[in-house]
Each structure stands twice: as structure tokens, then as C-alpha cells.
Amino acid sequence: MNTIKIINRFNGNVIWDGEAASPLDAVLKAKSADADLRGADLCGANLRDANLCDIKNDIFEILLHAPREVPGLIDAIKDGKIDGSVYSGKCCCLVGTIAKARQCGVENLDGIRPNGDRPAERWFLAFKPGYTPENSQVAKITLEWVEEFQRLIQATTGNGQNKP
């Protein structure tokens, strides 16, 4: 464990300070402590060598139940329309975005249940409205994963659609 400080890039104030295994772990701990991460300076945080396999695998597990909604998720990520802290609304989390694309409530998603303890849902807590692949490393990584999933599904089925 390392001592990590998350600092507001605009005024230099410490937003969160504590023990964490990685910058990502620090962000997740800060979010779970209800820290306001707007303006947080994470530009020095390098997630390239972080082991994110559990998160990616969990996202893929969720998307296996929602391949038809993947294009809508990609659009939401690119457009900055993800808010990892809510299941519904104009911008919502992974499960909420899938439900929105499917035009149903999160309680009506076959094979997918809201679960704030899932690695994928904890990862999506790092999203706020307006975060895009151009201004958020988490959004950029997530988009890469979702597009990879889409390519794998398309290669497997020929068109990316599950048969009913």
C-alpha cells in the first residue's frame, strides 16, 4: 500500500488522502467516501500497468447479456453521458445505460442485476457526466474494452446481435 493524495488541480486543496494499492484504488476509495472528485488532478496517475482484468472481465460478463445495447453504450461513453452514481436519468451508470438502451427499468434486465459491489459498477463510479475518452482515462479505457467486446461478438456472430 502507498499513501496517495488526490489534489484539486484548480486550487491545490487535498480532496482525499489515504492508503491505496494504486491510483485507481485511491479513486474508488475516494468515491466510496463520497469525496467530490470534480477538479481532481489525476494527470500523473498511470493506469497502464494497473491490473484491471477483473473489471474488464466483469464488464464483458454484463455485456454478454446485452450485446444489442453495446452501440448505445459506446455512444454514451463518447458523448459523456455516463454518471456512474445513478441507475436512471439523462446520464446513468453501466447497468442504467443498458436499461435505457433497452427501454426498460434496471429491474427488468434478464441476466443483469444492479450490484454496487461488482467490479464493473465500482469502475463506473469514476464516470461523471461530461467525461469522455478525450478527457478521462477511465472513459478511454472503458471505450477500448467495449469496442473490443463488440469486435469479438461481431466476429463470433457475424453481426453482433444475439439471436432471440
Secondary structure, 3 states (H helix, E strand, C coil): CEEEEEEECCCCCEEEEEEECCHHHHHHHHHHCCCCCCCEECCCCCCCCCCCHHHHHHHHHHHHCCHHHHHHHHHHHHCCCECCCCCCCCCECHHHHHHHHHCCCHHHCCCCCCCCCCHHHHHHCCCCCCCCCCCCHHHHHHHHHHHHHHHHHHHHHCCCCCCC
